[in-house]
Amino acid sequence: MKRVLIIYYSHSGDVARAVKSFTKYLNTPEIELTWECIKPKSHYPYPWNLYKFFDVFPECVNGEYPEIYPPEFNQDDKFDLVILAYQVWFLAPSLPIQGFLKSEYAKVFQDTKVITLVVCRNMWHSASETMKKMITEVRGIHIDNVVITHQGPPLATFVTTPWSLLTGKKHRFLGVLPAAGVKDEEINALSRFGERIANNLTALSDCSHQPIFNGLGAVEVNQRYVIPELIGRVIYRPWAKIARFFGQQGSWSRLPIICIFAVHLVFAIPIVLILSAVIQFLFAPLIHKKIASYVEVLKSPIGVS
Ligand SMILES: Cc1cc2nc3c(=O)[nH]c(=O)nc-3n(C[C@H](O)[C@H](O)[C@H](O)COP(=O)(O)O)c2cc1C
């Protein structure tokens, strides 16, 4: 009998749907599944209101996570595998997920194999690297990482994702743009990962720490987004520090700076995209190798699939 703990947090239901499909084939007599939905002590409304949406930005970037209610699983329990499903908020793992990983309850990861499942619009590189560090800090053994992103071209999701987060609606935007969130087919196809685990249960007890999702297309990295994300990360940090200087989450004193940040973002994103394209075009021979090796890092722990 293998014991698998599934830890997740879901706001609109995207992550919940994804992890349910992911674990479909784990419902077998040989596996005992334990589900843990993270409950943060801070409230994050869904649908979001515009101000609250931007007001979580500084804490996401600065790593100022909320406290977490005690989990339901027994804290002395030992598991063979932890599946951690999370979403990206402002290029970082969402605040409730950060809160869990920084809490005393994260000792459940210690010396235990961990598989991560990331669900987001399409900018996950920084969050994924932050997550790898957090798992290492709690001495988890990160063996696999799966990433799925929202349907449609990135420019369309730039409209459909915020629209659905702010309205709670997911249907086709104006009947023209694709529906918000992850495509049903892609959600359903996640069951192939659980199936691979169910067929390789012995891999959970071996000491090799090898990935088990080789060849399943767990992570696809689009090189075009590497530079925009790196620039985004550089721009976000000073903004997050300045906003935090003006006050805590929810405080009126930082309202003006959060509003300025939100307006700045609307202009900054297209500028960053154009700048990235120019950098990539002009300096291609110089940066090609560096980008290629960073892509390999992003694909790890699985590597080339
Ligand atoms: C405050 C906030 C910030 C977000 N920032 C990002 C981001 O930086 N990159 C990205 O790809 N998606 C981002 N998203 C989109 C979410 O990752 C995406 O909607 C995900 O599907 C949410 O899953 P859930 O609704 O189950 O929690 C953000 C969403 C929220 C609410």
Ligand as a Chemical Component Dictionary entry (heavy atoms), coordinates in Angstrom:
data_LIG
# 
_chem_comp.id                   LIG 
_chem_comp.type                 NON-POLYMER 
_chem_comp.pdbx_formal_charge   0 
_chem_comp.three_letter_code    LIG 
# 
loop_
_chem_comp_atom.comp_id 
_chem_comp_atom.atom_id 
_chem_comp_atom.alt_atom_id 
_chem_comp_atom.type_symbol 
_chem_comp_atom.charge 
_chem_comp_atom.model_Cartn_x 
_chem_comp_atom.model_Cartn_y 
_chem_comp_atom.model_Cartn_z 
_chem_comp_atom.pdbx_ordinal 
LIG C1  C1  C 0 -3.546 37.680 -8.266  1  
LIG C2  C2  C 0 -3.272 36.811 -9.474  2  
LIG C3  C3  C 0 -2.067 36.941 -10.141 3  
LIG C4  C4  C 0 -1.784 36.103 -11.236 4  
LIG N1  N1  N 0 -0.536 36.175 -11.828 5  
LIG C5  C5  C 0 -0.219 35.287 -12.802 6  
LIG C6  C6  C 0 1.098  35.260 -13.358 7  
LIG O1  O1  O 0 2.009  35.981 -12.936 8  
LIG N2  N2  N 0 1.353  34.373 -14.363 9  
LIG C7  C7  C 0 0.385  33.548 -14.857 10 
LIG O2  O2  O 0 0.668  32.794 -15.779 11 
LIG N3  N3  N 0 -0.864 33.530 -14.327 12 
LIG C8  C8  C 0 -1.188 34.363 -13.315 13 
LIG N4  N4  N 0 -2.445 34.360 -12.762 14 
LIG C9  C9  C 0 -3.465 33.436 -13.306 15 
LIG C10 C10 C 0 -3.655 32.175 -12.446 16 
LIG O3  O3  O 0 -2.431 31.506 -12.245 17 
LIG C11 C11 C 0 -4.632 31.261 -13.177 18 
LIG O4  O4  O 0 -5.835 31.970 -13.337 19 
LIG C12 C12 C 0 -4.906 29.926 -12.505 20 
LIG O5  O5  O 0 -5.620 29.135 -13.432 21 
LIG C13 C13 C 0 -5.703 30.076 -11.239 22 
LIG O6  O6  O 0 -6.105 28.816 -10.746 23 
LIG P1  P1  P 0 -7.211 28.734 -9.581  24 
LIG O7  O7  O 0 -8.308 29.635 -10.015 25 
LIG O8  O8  O 0 -7.639 27.312 -9.465  26 
LIG O9  O9  O 0 -6.598 29.234 -8.326  27 
LIG C14 C14 C 0 -2.759 35.175 -11.682 28 
LIG C15 C15 C 0 -3.986 35.091 -11.014 29 
LIG C16 C16 C 0 -4.229 35.873 -9.917  30 
LIG C17 C17 C 0 -5.535 35.720 -9.196  31 
# 
loop_
_chem_comp_bond.comp_id 
_chem_comp_bond.atom_id_1 
_chem_comp_bond.atom_id_2 
_chem_comp_bond.value_order 
_chem_comp_bond.pdbx_ordinal 
LIG C1  C2  SING 1  
LIG C2  C3  SING 2  
LIG C2  C16 DOUB 3  
LIG C3  C4  DOUB 4  
LIG C4  N1  SING 5  
LIG C4  C14 SING 6  
LIG N1  C5  DOUB 7  
LIG C5  C6  SING 8  
LIG C5  C8  SING 9  
LIG C6  O1  DOUB 10 
LIG C6  N2  SING 11 
LIG N2  C7  SING 12 
LIG C7  O2  DOUB 13 
LIG C7  N3  SING 14 
LIG N3  C8  DOUB 15 
LIG C8  N4  SING 16 
LIG N4  C9  SING 17 
LIG N4  C14 SING 18 
LIG C9  C10 SING 19 
LIG C10 O3  SING 20 
LIG C10 C11 SING 21 
LIG C11 O4  SING 22 
LIG C11 C12 SING 23 
LIG C12 O5  SING 24 
LIG C12 C13 SING 25 
LIG C13 O6  SING 26 
LIG O6  P1  SING 27 
LIG P1  O7  DOUB 28 
LIG P1  O8  SING 29 
LIG P1  O9  SING 30 
LIG C14 C15 DOUB 31 
LIG C15 C16 SING 32 
LIG C16 C17 SING 33 
# 
